[in-house]
Amino acid sequence: MTSFLLQKRVLAIRSFVDGLTLLSSEIGEKRTPLPQAAALCARESRGSGRRFWEEFCRLLDKEPGEDLAGIYRRTLFQGDWGLESGDLRELAALGPVLGRYYGDIQVQAIAQCQKRLERNLLAAEQEVSSRGRIARAAGFSAGIALALLVI
């Protein structure tokens, strides 16, 4: 994976984690129903997380009465959110829980998903950092080689 794609993934995971924090707060503390909580995430989130919640809300409006879990899953897997398959699987596990159970159960599921995404985020950030060090070392070595050629 290129450094650009890795950085894009880091930003995407962050935006989804932030959106899940907002969603958890709305569902857990304010007992906001999922459609309204998702609309708030669409307004208040950023990046690809925002685009995800906007699309989810658009499909909810377009297909009223449709299964929320199905719409959530379809939205997740039909868009390009900058995530890897492992990230998508973590988020997909929320689908059957969101909007179906009491708020406390949804909040627990969101918290578990956030923890797993944060582990993925840490691993991706470490890989970005590692690749940056390798690129700097390669650039330094190429500079020395070029200097030796010129001399």
N, C-alpha and C positions, 0 to 999 in steps of 0.2 A: 504494500500500500504506500502511495506517495506521501510525502510530508504534508502536501496540501490537503489530501483526503483525510489524513489523520487529524489535522487541525480542524477540518470541517466536522469530523466526528466528535471531537472534544467539545466544540461549540454546540453541536446538536444535543449531545448527552446533557450538557449543562442546562440547555433551554428546557429539555424535558423534565429534568430533576426540579428546576424552578417551578415549572407548571404543575408538577405533582405536589409540590409544597403548597401552592395556592389551592389546588383542588382539595387536598387533605384538610386544609383550614376551613374551607367553605363547607365541605361535607361533614366534618367532625365537629366543629365549633358552632357553626351557624345553621347546620342541618339543611343546607341548601340542596334541593334536588339536582341530580346530575345534569340535566339539560341547562339549567341556569348556571351551575358551577362551571360547566364547560364553556358557556358563553363568556363568563368572566375570565377564564383562562385564555380564551381567544382574544379578549381585549387587553389583558394585562401581561401576558407572556411575551416573549421575544423570540426571534429566530425561527428555526424549524419547528419548535414546540408550538409557537403561535400559529404557524401555518397549519399544523396538524389539527389543533383545536378549532380553527376556522373551518377547515374542511369537514371535521366531525359535526360541527353545528350546522353547516350547510346541508349535509346529508340527513341530519335529524329533522330539519325543516322540510326537506324535499320528500322524506319518507316517514311521515308521522305514523306512529303505531308499529313501526318496524322494530325488531328486536335490537335493543341498545348494544348488546354484546356483539351482534353481527355487524352493526354499523361501525362500532369501534374497531373491530378486527379488520374489516374491509378498508377503512380509512388508513389504518396502520400499515397494511401490506400493499396498498395500491399507490402510496405516495413515495417520493424520494425525500426522506427526512435527514439523510446524511448519517444514518445509523447502520451498524453491521447486523447480521442475522441474529447474533446473540443478544444484542440490545433489543431488537424487535421481539424476540421470544420473551424477554423479561417483561416488556410492556404488554405483550399479548396475554400474559397470565392474568392481568388485571381485568380484561374484558368480561369474563363471566361473573365477576364480583361487583363491578361498578353498576350502580343503579338498582341492584337486585336485593341487597342485604341491608341490614341496619347500618347506620353511619359508622359505628365503632368497628365493625368488621371491614368495611370499605377502607377506613383509615389504617387499620392494621395491614391490609393487603397493599395499600399505597406505600406505607413505610417500608415493607419488605422489598417492594419493587425499587424504591429509592435506594436502599442499601445496596442492592445488587447493581443498579446502574452506577452508583458512586464507586463501587469497586471497578467496574468497567471503565469509568472515567479516569480513575487513578492509573490504571494500567495503560490507557491511551495517552495520558499526559506523560507518563514515564517513557513511553515509546517515542513520543515527539521529542522529549528532552534528549534521549539517547541518540536519535537520528540527527539532532542538531549538533551534538558533540562530534559524531562521526563526520558530518559534513564539514564542520570547522577544521577537523584534523586533516581531512582529505584536501581541503582548500589550502591549508598551511603546507602540506607536503607537496602539492602541485606548485605552489609558489616557490618553494625551495628548489624543486627540480627545474623550474623555468630559469631561476636565477643561476643555477649551475650550468645550464645550457648556454646562457648568454655569456658567462665568464669563460 
